[in-house]
């Protein structure tokens, strides 16, 4: 009697267990469907943040003209633009991370968190490179997620991901940082050995006027944008000042041909040597090197 009771209890328990098992399997199927819907939702939530990251990413890296021989060593305008780009990327990554949580994409969330961490106030080239590296790892994780979920339209980092909204949001940044057509023309003129000093100075002044217009246009803008425009103007004014000062220095050195031993000429030669060591501001001033070698002899 006791044995039959035990067998009955075991059978009932087994039946309950099997019933629960069937229920879990059924729920698992529904959970799979729910998970698929969550992935689709995540893909939708990622679209705009990834578009914004893609739009700002090119401005993390140094422009080609920044490596040109006559580019100023200090570029505060570029630093401000880099910081702004990095912070916009950070904000977009944070936004995306917070919205895709229900999809359970832990690795992708971790990659987004890394971008948010590594892209905070990245002004120096090394920090910008670290931010860029985090974004590249994020893109690799996006690819991995897309490969695992082919039916979901998971966006990837790149120009094709830039949405119309991202283009609209980045427009003030691009206008504030430039360069304008006049600034581009100045950069070309600055490197042209055939250009006269007066032509280079005139090109610089035209570029400075465009930068001044931008600074005025964004005077009431959000602080990051305003700072970019203001430092751009300051940078152009500084470059034009360096051109004029180098031209005056060149004249002073030439005037020393007949009186190289005077205190005034020794001072002029010292300043000219320092200018050459620091870097000439334009190719038009290359003759200063020969003049210093010929005139400024100890």
N, C-alpha and C positions, 0 to 999 in steps of 0.2 A: 504493500500500500504506500509505504514511504517512498519506495523507488519510483512507482508510477507518478507520484506527486512531484518528485524531483525532475523526472523526464518532462512532465507537463510544463513545469516552470522554465526549464531550459528551452523548450520549443517556443514558448511564448516570448521569452527574451530574444531568441534568435529571430523570431518573426518581427519583433519590434525593431531589432537591429537592421534586418533586411529592408524593412519599411523605411527606416531612417536613411539607409544607404540609397534607396531608390529616390527618396526625397532629395538628398544631397546631389545625386547625379542630375536630377531634373533641374535643381537650383543652379548647378554648375553650368548647365547649358544656358540657362537664362543669364547667369553671371557672365558667361562668355559673350553673349549678345550685349549685355550691359557694358562690359569692358570694351567691346568694339565701338559702341556708341560714345564711350568716354574718350577713346582715342580720336574719333572723328571730331569731337568737341575740342580736344586739345589741339588738333590740327588747325581748327578755325581760330582758336585763341592765339596760336603762334604766328599767324599770318602777319598781323600788323607789327608786333614786336620784332620779328625777324626782318620784316621790310625796313624798319627803322634802323636796326643794327646794320643792315646791308648798305643803307644810305649813308650812314656816318663813318663806316669802316675805312673808306679810302682816305679820310682826313686825319686818321691816326698816324699815317705814315708820312715821312718827309717828302715834300714835292721834289720833282727832278731838279728844279732850278735852285733848290737849297744846297745842292752839292756843287753848283757852279762856282768858279774861282772867285768871282767878285761879289758873291752873296755875303752880306754882313754876318759876322760870327754869332752875334746875338740876335735872336728873332723873337722878341716878346709877343708879337702879334701871332706868330705861329704857335707859341706855347699856349696862349689863351684859346686858340682854335682847337688845339689838341685836347686840352682839358675839357672843353665843351663837348667835343666829339665823344671822348671817353665816358663822360658822365651821362650823356644821352644813351650810349650803348648800355651802361650800367643800369640805368633806369628801365630801359626796355627789357633787359634780361630779368630784372627783379619782377617786373610786371608779368612777364610770361611765366616765371616760376610759380608765382602765387596763383595763377589761373589754371595751370594744368595739373594741379595736385590730384584731383579725383581720378585721373587716368592711371595713376600708379606708376608713372615713368620715372622711377627713382634715379636712374643714371642720367637721364636728360635733365631732371631737376638739379642734380649735382653739377652738371656742366653749366647750367644757367647761373647757379650760385657762384661758381668759379669766375665767370665773366663779371658778375656783379661785384665780386671781391677784388679782382685784379684790375678792373677798369676805373677804380675810384681815383679821381684827380690825377690822372696820368699825364704829367706835363713833360717829363724828361724822356728822351728817346728810348732808354732802357725800359721805363715804365710803360710807354706806348707799345713797345715790342711785346712785353709781357701780356698786356691787354689783348693785343692782336693774336698772340699764341692761344689765349683762352678762347677767343672767338673761333679760331680754327678747330680747336678741340670740340667746341660746341657744334660746329658744322659736321664734324665726324660723327658725333652722337646723333645728330638729326638724320644723317644718312643711315646710320644703324637702325634707328627707329622707323624710318621710312621703308627700309628693306624688310623689317620684321612685320610691317603693317602696310602691305602694298595697296590696299584699298583706300587707305587714308591719304589725303594730300598733305603730307608733312612738308613744310617749306624748307628750303636750304638757303644758306648764306650766299649772297651773290647779287649781281645787278638785276637779274630776272626776278628776284624776290621783292624789289622795291615797289611798293604800292603807290597809288595816286595820293593817298593820305600821307605817306612818308615823304613824297616829293613836296607836298604842300608844307609839311611841318619843317622841313630842312631849308626851305627857301630863304627865310630871314638870316639864317646862319651863313648861307652862301653869299648873300648880298653884303653882309657885314664884313666877311673875311676877304672878299675879292678873290683874285685880282680883277681889276677892270681892264678894259682894252688898253687904256693908257699905261697901266702898270705892266701889262704884258709887253707892250712896245718898249717900255723903258728897260726891262730885263734884257731884251734883245740888243738894244742900243748900248747898254752897259758892257756887254761882252764883245762889242764890235770894235776891233782895233782901228778900223778906218774912220770911225765916227770922231768928230771933233769934240773937244771938251765942252764947248758951248752947246752943241747938240745934245750931249748926254745930260747936261744940267737942265736944259729946256725940257727934255723928256721926263726927267725926274720931277720937275715942277708940275708938269701936266698930270703925272701920276699922283702927286701929293694933293692936287686939287680934287681929283676923284675920291681919294681917301677922305679928304675933309668933308666932302658931300655925304659920304656914307656915315661918317661920325655924327654929323648933324641929323641925318635921317633917322638914326637909331639912338638918339640922345635919350629918348623916353622908353626905350625897349627894355626887356628883361635884362638883369645885370650881366649874365654871361655874354649876351649878344652885344650889349653896349660896350663892354670891356674889349671885345674883339675889334669892334669898329674904332674905338678910341686908340688902342695900341697900334692898330694898322696905320692910322694917321700919324702917330708919334714916330713909328718906324720909318715912314716915308719922309717925314720932316728931317729925321736924323740922317738918312741917306743923302738927301739933298744938301744938308749942312756939311757932310763929309766931303762931298764933291767940291763944293765951293772952297772949303778950307784947304783941300789938297791943291786946288788950282792956285790959290794965294801962296801956298807953301812952295809950289813949283816956281812961281815968279820970284820969290825971295831967294831961292837957291840959285837961279840963273843970274840974279843981280849980284851974286857973290863972286862971280868970275874975277872981278877986278879987286875984290877986297876980302878974300877968303879967311884971313886971319883975325878979322874983327870979332868982337864979342857977339854982335848981332848975327853974323854969318855962322859962327860956331853954334849958336842957338838954333838958327834955321836948319843947319845941317843935322843937328841932333834930332830935331822934330821930324825931318824928312826921313832919316834912317828908321825912326820908330814907326812912321807911317808905312814904310815899305815892309818892315818886319811884321806889323799888324795885318797888312794886306791892303793893296790899293783898292779904291772903291769902284774903279772902272778901267777897262783896257786903254782908254784914251790917255791915261796918266802913266803908262808904261815908260815913256821917255824920262820920267823922273829918276828911274833907277840908274840910267846912264849919266844923267847930270850929277847925281850924288857921287857916283864913282869917279867922275872927272873933276868935280869941283871940291867936294868935301873930303879932302885928303888931310890926314893928320900932320 
